[in-house]
Amino acid sequence: MTTDQQRRMFQSAAVFNWLACLIFLPATGIANYLGFTPLMGNGPFEHMALMAIALFGYGYWIVSRDPIAHRGIIVLGIIGKLGVVAILFGHYFFGAGMNLRQASLSLVDLTYAVIFMRALRSLPSTLSRQ
């Protein structure tokens, strides 16, 4: 994966997160329009979750500017993306208010996690940078 491809990929991950915030922000009603049962209410914890999703998006944007310098954010992104998959499918499998259509959205996160891992492996080590 070239540096330019990595940059575009991390930018797309940022935009994906920001769009997810917009879609699931209760005030927009977009999630209901798309036929999703409400994933979030309108309380402070839901808003903090959306803020965290947006902040991860900002982190991906930062990585897009210099993946080598921000490899730690890539690691956090991998953990976060895999966590989303585990949480959504966990709720689906244990019948906790998640349908398969909603849980399947996390497959995009799984795809990004795999691509993030590939990008991380392709970066030169920090030792060789000095």
C-alpha positions as CSV (number, residue, x, y, z in Angstrom):
1,M,0.0,0.0,0.0
2,T,1.5,3.3,-1.1
3,T,1.7,6.3,1.3
4,D,-0.9,8.1,-0.9
5,Q,-3.2,5.1,-0.7
6,Q,-2.8,4.9,3.1
7,R,-3.6,8.6,3.4
8,R,-6.8,8.3,1.4
9,M,-7.8,5.2,3.3
10,F,-7.4,6.9,6.7
11,Q,-9.3,9.9,5.3
12,S,-12.1,7.7,4.2
13,A,-12.1,6.1,7.7
14,A,-12.5,9.5,9.3
15,V,-15.3,10.4,7.0
16,F,-17.0,7.1,7.7
17,N,-16.9,7.8,11.4
18,W,-18.2,11.3,11.0
19,L,-21.1,10.1,8.8
20,A,-21.9,7.4,11.4
21,C,-22.2,10.2,14.0
22,L,-24.5,12.2,11.7
23,I,-26.6,9.2,10.9
24,F,-27.0,8.0,14.5
25,L,-27.4,11.4,16.1
26,P,-31.0,11.2,17.4
27,A,-31.7,14.8,16.4
28,T,-31.2,14.1,12.7
29,G,-33.7,11.2,12.5
30,I,-31.6,9.7,9.7
31,A,-31.3,6.3,11.4
32,N,-35.1,6.0,11.7
33,Y,-35.5,7.1,8.0
34,L,-33.1,4.3,7.0
35,G,-35.1,1.8,8.9
36,F,-32.8,1.1,11.9
37,T,-34.4,0.6,15.2
38,P,-33.0,3.3,17.5
39,L,-29.5,2.4,18.7
40,M,-29.2,5.4,20.9
41,G,-31.3,7.5,23.1
42,N,-30.8,11.2,23.6
43,G,-28.9,11.0,26.9
44,P,-25.5,12.0,28.0
45,F,-23.9,8.5,27.6
46,E,-25.2,8.3,24.0
47,H,-23.8,11.7,23.2
48,M,-20.4,10.7,24.8
49,A,-20.4,7.6,22.5
50,L,-21.0,9.8,19.5
51,M,-18.3,12.2,20.6
52,A,-15.9,9.2,20.9
53,I,-16.8,8.1,17.4
54,A,-16.2,11.6,16.1
55,L,-12.9,11.8,18.0
56,F,-11.7,8.5,16.5
57,G,-12.5,10.0,13.1
58,Y,-10.4,13.0,13.9
59,G,-7.6,10.6,14.9
60,Y,-7.8,8.8,11.6
61,W,-7.6,12.2,9.9
62,I,-4.4,13.0,11.9
63,V,-3.0,9.6,10.8
64,S,-3.7,10.4,7.2
65,R,-1.3,13.4,7.4
66,D,1.6,11.3,8.7
67,P,1.0,7.6,9.3
68,I,4.5,6.9,10.6
69,A,4.4,9.5,13.3
70,H,1.0,8.5,14.4
71,R,1.2,4.7,14.4
72,G,-0.1,4.6,18.0
73,I,-3.4,6.1,16.8
74,I,-3.5,3.3,14.2
75,V,-3.2,0.7,17.0
76,L,-6.0,2.4,18.9
77,G,-8.1,2.4,15.7
78,I,-7.6,-1.3,15.3
79,I,-8.6,-2.0,18.9
80,G,-11.6,0.4,18.5
81,K,-12.8,-1.1,15.2
82,L,-12.6,-4.6,16.6
83,G,-14.3,-3.6,19.7
84,V,-17.3,-2.2,17.7
85,V,-17.6,-5.5,15.9
86,A,-17.5,-7.5,19.1
87,I,-20.0,-5.2,20.8
88,L,-22.6,-5.1,18.0
89,F,-22.4,-8.8,17.2
90,G,-22.4,-9.6,20.9
91,H,-25.6,-7.7,21.3
92,Y,-27.1,-9.4,18.2
93,F,-26.1,-12.9,19.3
94,F,-27.4,-12.4,22.9
95,G,-30.6,-10.8,21.8
96,A,-29.9,-7.4,23.3
97,G,-31.8,-5.1,21.0
98,M,-29.7,-5.5,17.9
99,N,-30.8,-6.9,14.6
100,L,-28.6,-8.5,12.0
101,R,-28.9,-5.6,9.7
102,Q,-27.5,-3.2,12.3
103,A,-24.8,-5.6,13.5
104,S,-23.7,-6.1,9.9
105,L,-22.8,-2.4,9.7
106,S,-19.8,-3.3,11.8
107,L,-18.4,-5.4,9.0
108,V,-17.2,-2.0,7.6
109,D,-15.3,-1.5,10.8
110,L,-13.9,-5.1,10.5
111,T,-12.7,-4.3,7.0
112,Y,-11.1,-1.1,8.2
113,A,-9.4,-3.0,11.1
114,V,-7.9,-5.4,8.6
115,I,-6.7,-2.6,6.4
116,F,-5.3,-0.7,9.3
117,M,-3.3,-3.8,10.3
118,R,-1.9,-4.1,6.8
119,A,-1.0,-0.4,6.8
120,L,0.6,-0.7,10.2
121,R,2.7,-3.7,9.1
122,S,3.8,-1.8,6.0
123,L,5.2,1.2,7.9
124,P,8.9,1.3,8.6
125,S,9.8,0.7,12.2
126,T,10.3,3.8,14.3
127,L,14.0,2.7,14.8
128,S,14.7,2.8,11.1
129,R,13.3,6.3,10.9
130,Q,16.0,7.8,13.1
